[in-house]
Amino acid sequence: MNLLIAHKHFFRGGGTSTYLYGLLEALSAMGHRPAVLTVGYRRTDTAGYPTHLVSPPAGADAAFHREIKRTPLNLLRMLGRAVYSVEARAKTLDAIDQHGIDLAYVHNIYNYLSPSVVAACRARGVPVVMRVADYNLVCASFGMFRDGHTCYECVVAGPKQALRYRCVKGSLAATSARVLSMYVHRLLRIYRGVDLFITPSQFMREMLLFAGFPAERVVHLRSFFDGNSRFPTPARNGKPPYQLYFGRLSPEKGLEVVLRAHKRADTGLELVLAGDNRDGYREQLTALVAQERIPGVKFAGLLNAQQLHETIADAEFVVAPALCFDNAPMSVLEAFACAKPVLGARIGGIPEQIDDSVGALFEPGNVADLAAKMRWMAGHPEELERKGAAARHRLDERYSRQGHCAELVSRFESAIAARRPGGNGR
């Protein structure tokens, strides 16, 4: 098949990019011909695949909201890109015509590419499969999380609820633009042009069904992580033993809960926090450590792939402490790849990944429960080793690249067949 892979941020780093680069490699190895549609930032890297670039709305170095200068012109450009991009539509049509695209596999296109990508595919009769990795389709702020807690208001009463709380970056202007775009997309019925929605967790599928998406067009397919890659063996080299969190440093990830539980547990393990500093949140965490005199905390910063895998390999166990409805965090699979058990919050899609055989679950936001589980994990090293071996086995059994791509391609073939004369497509 000739496939168009559309995603707004095509550069290294983060769970989605790990998935996408592995997917491109796997599809090519299976004999398919992927092309990429993305935004042309300075750091964009499409790994040599045929590429169609849409201009960045606020400059080649402004890939995230925090990097965008809040000028009237930039805000106007972002509004236009969020609602409907004529340029993205034209580039999508060019890609379809140039490569004879059979199907588009669409990822995060919101705000930077816009759903005009879907409209262009519909105009050419190209089926669209969309992977739903976050809550963009049902929540104005993408995460169903505000003011330190989960939130269903957009799902229940519509995106206009976000205006009351300025859910997008605390800005009325940004929130208004996002809410407007959601209502325009609903009015235009753009997402009726999506033949199939794929969710990495069953929880996400249930949330889309709750929001009114038709069950026959929403399927659950687990992500994959390439466990065949070579991962380092533990080599602590005199470093003290530690428990590890890695990922985005942001409030919805539950890091303040982890810090307080770490102090309360008093296991003798160091706590290492590795990840990108978002909106100055690391400084808030550093202040909390100082104010509450929390011992044994290390901020490792943003690590490259090799550094991260070495850090995971040397950890006693990994913590996934989300307060939000985490969909299916890739960090859990990365920990499994290094044969590390995971102590995860019982929220979102995390319980679908973790049970007592490969780690433990705790109540999200419950400092006492997390501290008790930390003490148990730290006090049972032989059991941790067994859980780690089971975690690696689970990765190979349930989250293999081969299994994921075989089912994904089967879904692609069904979507294409349904569009042929006599098929059951719309």
C-alpha positions as CSV (number, residue, x, y, z in Angstrom):
1,M,0.0,0.0,0.0
2,N,0.9,3.6,-0.5
3,L,0.4,5.2,2.9
4,L,0.3,8.8,4.1
5,I,1.4,9.2,7.8
6,A,0.3,12.6,9.1
7,H,1.5,14.0,12.4
8,K,2.3,17.6,13.5
9,H,5.6,17.0,15.3
10,F,8.0,14.7,13.5
11,F,11.1,14.8,15.6
12,R,12.9,12.6,18.1
13,G,11.8,12.4,21.7
14,G,8.6,11.3,23.4
15,G,6.3,8.3,23.2
16,T,4.5,9.3,20.0
17,S,7.7,9.7,18.1
18,T,9.0,6.4,19.4
19,Y,5.9,4.8,18.0
20,L,6.0,6.7,14.7
21,Y,9.6,6.0,13.8
22,G,9.2,2.3,14.6
23,L,6.1,2.2,12.6
24,L,7.7,3.7,9.5
25,E,10.5,1.2,9.7
26,A,8.1,-1.7,10.2
27,L,5.7,-0.7,7.4
28,S,8.7,-0.4,5.0
29,A,10.0,-3.8,6.0
30,M,6.5,-5.3,5.2
31,G,6.7,-3.9,1.7
32,H,4.5,-0.8,2.1
33,R,5.5,2.6,0.9
34,P,4.9,5.3,3.6
35,A,5.1,9.1,2.9
36,V,5.0,11.7,5.6
37,L,2.9,14.9,6.1
38,T,4.1,17.1,8.9
39,V,5.0,20.7,9.9
40,G,8.4,21.9,8.7
41,Y,10.2,22.9,12.0
42,R,13.9,23.3,12.2
43,R,14.1,20.1,14.2
44,T,11.8,18.1,11.9
45,D,13.3,14.7,11.0
46,T,11.3,12.3,8.8
47,A,14.1,9.8,8.5
48,G,14.5,10.0,4.7
49,Y,10.9,9.1,3.9
50,P,9.1,11.1,1.1
51,T,7.9,14.2,2.9
52,H,5.4,17.0,2.4
53,L,5.9,19.9,4.7
54,V,3.4,22.5,5.9
55,S,4.8,25.8,7.0
56,P,5.1,26.3,10.8
57,P,2.4,28.8,11.9
58,A,4.6,30.8,14.3
59,G,8.2,30.2,13.1
60,A,10.5,27.3,12.5
61,D,11.6,27.2,16.2
62,A,8.1,27.5,17.8
63,A,6.9,23.9,17.8
64,F,5.1,24.1,21.2
65,H,2.8,26.6,22.8
66,R,5.4,27.7,25.3
67,E,7.8,28.7,22.4
68,I,5.3,30.8,20.6
69,K,5.5,34.6,21.0
70,R,2.1,35.9,21.9
71,T,1.9,38.5,19.1
72,P,-1.5,39.4,17.5
73,L,-0.2,38.0,14.2
74,N,0.9,34.7,15.7
75,L,-2.4,34.3,17.5
76,L,-4.3,34.9,14.3
77,R,-2.1,32.4,12.5
78,M,-2.7,29.8,15.2
79,L,-6.4,30.4,15.1
80,G,-6.5,29.8,11.4
81,R,-4.4,26.7,11.7
82,A,-6.5,25.3,14.5
83,V,-9.8,25.8,12.6
84,Y,-8.9,24.9,9.0
85,S,-5.7,25.2,7.1
86,V,-6.0,25.7,3.3
87,E,-2.2,25.1,3.0
88,A,-2.4,21.7,4.9
89,R,-5.3,20.7,2.7
90,A,-3.4,21.6,-0.5
91,K,-0.3,19.7,0.7
92,T,-2.4,16.7,1.6
93,L,-3.9,16.7,-1.9
94,D,-0.4,17.0,-3.4
95,A,0.8,14.0,-1.4
96,I,-2.2,11.9,-2.4
97,D,-1.8,12.7,-6.1
98,Q,2.0,12.4,-6.2
99,H,2.2,9.0,-4.4
100,G,-1.1,7.5,-5.3
101,I,-2.1,7.2,-1.6
102,D,-4.3,4.3,-0.7
103,L,-4.9,5.3,2.9
104,A,-4.0,8.0,5.4
105,Y,-3.0,7.1,8.9
106,V,-3.5,10.3,10.9
107,H,-2.1,11.1,14.3
108,N,-2.1,14.4,16.1
109,I,-3.0,17.1,13.6
110,Y,-4.7,19.5,15.9
111,N,-3.7,23.2,16.0
112,Y,-0.7,22.9,13.6
113,L,-2.0,20.9,10.6
114,S,-5.8,21.0,11.3
115,P,-8.5,18.5,10.3
116,S,-8.4,19.9,6.8
117,V,-6.1,16.9,6.3
118,V,-9.1,14.6,6.8
119,A,-11.3,16.8,4.5
120,A,-8.7,16.6,1.7
121,C,-8.6,12.8,2.0
122,R,-12.4,12.7,1.9
123,A,-12.3,14.9,-1.3
124,R,-10.1,12.3,-3.0
125,G,-12.0,9.3,-1.7
126,V,-8.9,8.2,0.4
127,P,-9.9,6.3,3.6
128,V,-8.6,7.7,6.9
129,V,-7.6,5.8,10.0
130,M,-6.9,8.0,13.0
131,R,-4.9,7.0,16.0
132,V,-6.3,8.7,19.1
133,A,-3.4,9.2,21.6
134,D,-5.0,11.9,23.7
135,Y,-8.4,13.5,24.4
136,N,-8.3,16.2,21.7
137,L,-11.6,15.0,20.1
138,V,-13.6,15.5,23.3
139,C,-11.7,18.0,25.5
140,A,-10.7,21.6,24.8
141,S,-7.5,21.2,26.9
142,F,-6.6,17.8,25.4
143,G,-6.1,16.1,28.8
144,M,-9.4,16.0,30.7
145,F,-7.5,17.6,33.6
146,R,-7.8,21.0,35.2
147,D,-7.0,22.6,38.6
148,G,-5.3,19.4,39.8
149,H,-8.0,16.9,39.1
150,T,-9.7,15.0,36.3
151,C,-12.6,16.8,34.5
152,Y,-15.5,15.5,32.3
153,E,-17.2,18.8,31.7
154,C,-16.4,19.2,28.0
155,V,-17.5,15.6,27.3
156,V,-20.8,16.0,29.2
157,A,-21.8,19.6,28.3
158,G,-19.7,20.6,25.3
159,P,-16.4,22.4,24.8
160,K,-17.9,25.8,25.8
161,Q,-17.3,24.7,29.4
162,A,-13.6,25.3,28.9
163,L,-14.2,29.1,28.6
164,R,-15.3,29.2,32.3
165,Y,-11.9,27.9,33.4
166,R,-9.6,29.2,30.7
167,C,-8.5,25.6,30.3
168,V,-5.9,26.2,27.5
169,K,-2.8,27.6,29.1
170,G,-4.9,29.8,31.4
171,S,-5.6,32.1,28.5
172,L,-9.1,33.2,27.4
173,A,-7.8,33.9,23.9
174,A,-6.2,30.5,23.5
175,T,-9.2,28.7,25.0
176,S,-11.6,30.7,22.8
177,A,-9.7,29.7,19.7
178,R,-9.6,26.1,20.7
179,V,-13.4,26.0,21.6
180,L,-14.2,27.8,18.3
181,S,-12.3,25.3,16.3
182,M,-14.0,22.3,18.0
183,Y,-17.4,23.7,17.2
184,V,-16.5,24.5,13.6
185,H,-15.2,20.9,13.1
186,R,-18.5,19.6,14.6
187,L,-20.5,21.9,12.3
188,L,-18.6,20.8,9.3
189,R,-18.8,17.1,10.4
190,I,-15.2,16.7,9.5
191,Y,-14.6,13.6,11.6
192,R,-17.3,11.8,9.7
193,G,-14.5,11.5,7.1
194,V,-12.6,9.2,9.5
195,D,-13.3,5.6,8.6
196,L,-11.7,4.2,11.8
197,F,-10.5,5.5,15.1
198,I,-7.8,3.4,16.8
199,T,-7.2,3.8,20.6
200,P,-4.1,2.6,22.4
201,S,-6.2,1.8,25.5
202,Q,-9.6,0.3,26.1
203,F,-10.2,3.3,28.5
204,M,-9.8,5.7,25.6
205,R,-12.2,3.7,23.5
206,E,-14.8,3.8,26.2
207,M,-14.4,7.6,26.6
208,L,-15.0,8.1,22.9
209,L,-18.1,5.9,23.0
210,F,-19.3,7.9,26.1
211,A,-18.8,11.1,24.0
212,G,-21.1,9.7,21.2
213,F,-18.7,8.2,18.7
214,P,-20.1,5.1,16.9
215,A,-18.9,1.8,18.4
216,E,-18.3,0.2,15.0
217,R,-15.8,2.9,14.0
218,V,-13.7,2.8,17.3
219,V,-11.3,-0.1,17.9
220,H,-8.7,-0.7,20.6
221,L,-5.2,-1.7,19.4
222,R,-2.3,-1.7,21.9
223,S,0.8,0.2,21.0
224,F,4.1,-1.5,20.6
225,F,7.6,-1.0,21.9
226,D,10.6,-2.7,20.1
227,G,11.8,-5.1,22.7
228,N,14.2,-6.6,20.2
229,S,16.5,-3.6,20.5
230,R,19.6,-4.1,22.7
231,F,19.1,-2.7,26.1
232,P,21.9,-2.2,28.7
233,T,22.2,-4.5,31.6
234,P,22.4,-3.0,35.1
235,A,25.8,-1.5,35.9
236,R,25.3,0.9,38.8
237,N,29.1,1.5,39.1
238,G,28.9,2.7,42.8
239,K,25.7,4.8,42.3
240,P,23.2,4.5,45.2
241,P,20.1,2.4,44.5
242,Y,17.1,4.5,43.3
243,Q,13.6,4.5,42.1
244,L,12.8,6.3,38.9
245,Y,10.2,8.5,37.2
246,F,10.9,9.5,33.6
247,G,8.7,11.5,31.3
248,R,7.2,15.0,31.1
249,L,7.6,17.2,34.2
250,S,4.1,18.6,34.5
251,P,1.4,18.8,37.2
252,E,-0.9,16.1,35.7
253,K,1.9,13.5,36.1
254,G,1.5,13.4,39.9
255,L,5.1,14.3,40.7
256,E,4.3,16.2,43.9
257,V,2.5,13.1,45.1
258,V,5.7,11.1,44.3
259,L,7.9,13.5,46.2
260,R,5.7,13.4,49.4
261,A,5.3,9.6,49.2
262,H,9.1,9.3,48.8
263,K,9.7,11.3,52.0
264,R,7.0,9.3,53.9
265,A,8.2,5.9,52.7
266,D,11.8,6.5,53.9
267,T,13.0,3.5,51.9
268,G,16.7,4.5,51.7
269,L,16.4,4.6,47.9
270,E,17.1,7.8,46.0
271,L,14.3,9.2,43.9
272,V,15.4,10.2,40.3
273,L,13.2,12.3,38.2
274,A,14.2,12.4,34.5
275,G,12.4,14.5,31.9
276,D,11.7,17.7,30.1
277,N,10.9,20.8,32.1
278,R,7.5,22.1,31.0
279,D,6.5,25.7,31.8
280,G,8.9,26.0,34.7
281,Y,7.4,23.1,36.7
282,R,10.8,21.7,37.6
283,E,11.5,24.9,39.6
284,Q,8.2,24.4,41.5
285,L,9.2,20.9,42.3
286,T,12.7,22.0,43.5
287,A,11.0,24.5,45.7
288,L,8.8,21.8,47.2
289,V,11.8,19.6,47.9
290,A,13.5,22.5,49.8
291,Q,10.3,23.6,51.7
292,E,9.4,20.1,52.9
293,R,13.0,18.9,53.3
294,I,12.5,15.9,51.1
295,P,15.8,13.9,51.1
296,G,17.4,11.9,48.3
297,V,15.9,13.6,45.2
298,K,17.8,14.0,42.0
299,F,16.6,15.8,38.9
300,A,18.4,14.2,35.9
301,G,17.0,16.5,33.2
302,L,16.1,15.4,29.7
303,L,18.1,12.3,28.7
304,N,18.9,11.0,25.2
305,A,17.8,7.5,24.3
306,Q,21.0,5.8,25.4
307,Q,21.2,7.7,28.7
308,L,17.6,7.0,29.4
309,H,17.9,3.3,28.9
310,E,20.9,3.1,31.1
311,T,19.1,5.0,33.8
312,I,16.1,2.7,33.6
313,A,18.3,-0.4,33.6
314,D,20.0,0.7,36.8
315,A,16.8,1.6,38.7
316,E,15.2,-0.7,41.2
317,F,11.7,0.0,39.8
318,V,9.9,2.7,37.9
319,V,7.0,4.9,39.1
320,A,4.1,6.0,36.8
321,P,2.1,8.3,39.1
322,A,-0.3,10.0,36.8
323,L,-3.2,12.1,38.2
324,C,-4.7,12.4,34.7
325,F,-6.3,9.8,32.5
326,D,-3.1,8.6,31.0
327,N,-4.0,6.8,27.8
328,A,-1.3,4.1,27.5
329,P,2.0,5.6,28.6
330,M,5.0,4.4,26.5
331,S,7.2,4.9,29.6
332,V,5.6,1.7,31.0
333,L,6.6,-0.3,28.0
334,E,10.1,1.2,28.0
335,A,10.5,0.0,31.6
336,F,9.2,-3.4,30.7
337,A,11.8,-3.6,27.9
338,C,14.5,-3.1,30.5
339,A,12.9,-5.8,32.7
340,K,11.8,-3.3,35.4
341,P,8.6,-3.6,37.4
342,V,6.3,-0.5,37.4
343,L,4.5,1.0,40.3
344,G,1.6,2.8,38.6
345,A,-1.5,4.8,39.4
346,R,-4.9,3.1,39.0
347,I,-6.2,5.6,36.4
348,G,-6.9,5.8,32.7
349,G,-5.2,3.0,30.7
350,I,-2.4,2.3,33.2
351,P,-4.3,-0.6,34.8
352,E,-4.5,-2.3,31.4
353,Q,-0.7,-2.4,31.3
354,I,0.1,-3.2,34.9
355,D,-1.0,-5.8,37.5
356,D,0.6,-7.5,40.5
357,S,2.6,-9.8,38.3
358,V,4.6,-7.0,36.7
359,G,4.5,-4.3,39.4
360,A,1.8,-2.8,41.6
361,L,-1.0,-0.3,41.4
362,F,-1.9,2.5,43.9
363,E,-4.8,5.0,44.2
364,P,-3.9,8.1,42.2
365,G,-3.1,11.1,44.4
366,N,-3.0,8.9,47.6
367,V,0.4,9.7,49.2
368,A,-0.1,7.0,52.0
369,D,-0.9,4.3,49.5
370,L,2.0,5.1,47.2
371,A,4.4,5.3,50.2
372,A,3.3,1.9,51.4
373,K,3.8,0.4,47.9
374,M,7.2,2.0,47.7
375,R,8.2,0.4,51.0
376,W,7.0,-3.0,49.8
377,M,8.9,-2.7,46.5
378,A,12.1,-1.6,48.1
379,G,11.9,-4.4,50.7
380,H,11.5,-7.3,48.3
381,P,14.4,-7.3,45.9
382,E,13.9,-10.9,44.8
383,E,10.2,-10.3,44.1
384,L,11.2,-7.2,42.1
385,E,13.5,-9.4,39.9
386,R,10.7,-11.9,39.2
387,K,8.3,-9.1,38.4
388,G,10.8,-7.5,36.1
389,A,11.3,-10.8,34.2
390,A,7.5,-11.1,33.9
391,A,7.3,-7.5,32.6
392,R,9.8,-8.2,29.9
393,H,7.8,-11.3,28.9
394,R,4.6,-9.3,28.8
395,L,6.2,-6.8,26.5
396,D,7.3,-9.5,24.0
397,E,3.9,-11.3,24.3
398,R,1.4,-8.3,24.2
399,Y,3.3,-5.3,22.8
400,S,5.4,-6.7,19.9
401,R,5.9,-4.6,16.8
402,Q,5.2,-7.5,14.5
403,G,1.8,-8.2,16.2
404,H,0.7,-4.6,16.2
405,C,1.6,-3.9,12.6
406,A,0.0,-7.1,11.4
407,E,-3.3,-6.1,13.0
408,L,-2.9,-2.5,11.9
409,V,-2.4,-3.4,8.3
410,S,-5.4,-5.7,8.4
411,R,-7.5,-2.7,9.6
412,F,-6.1,-0.7,6.7
413,E,-7.0,-3.3,4.2
414,S,-10.6,-3.5,5.6
415,A,-10.9,0.3,5.4
416,I,-9.7,0.3,1.8
417,A,-12.0,-2.6,0.8
418,A,-15.0,-0.9,2.3
419,R,-14.5,2.1,0.0
420,R,-14.5,0.0,-3.1
421,P,-17.7,-0.5,-5.2
422,G,-19.8,-3.0,-3.3
423,G,-18.0,-2.3,0.0
424,N,-19.8,-1.2,3.1
425,G,-18.1,2.2,3.4
426,R,-19.9,5.5,3.7
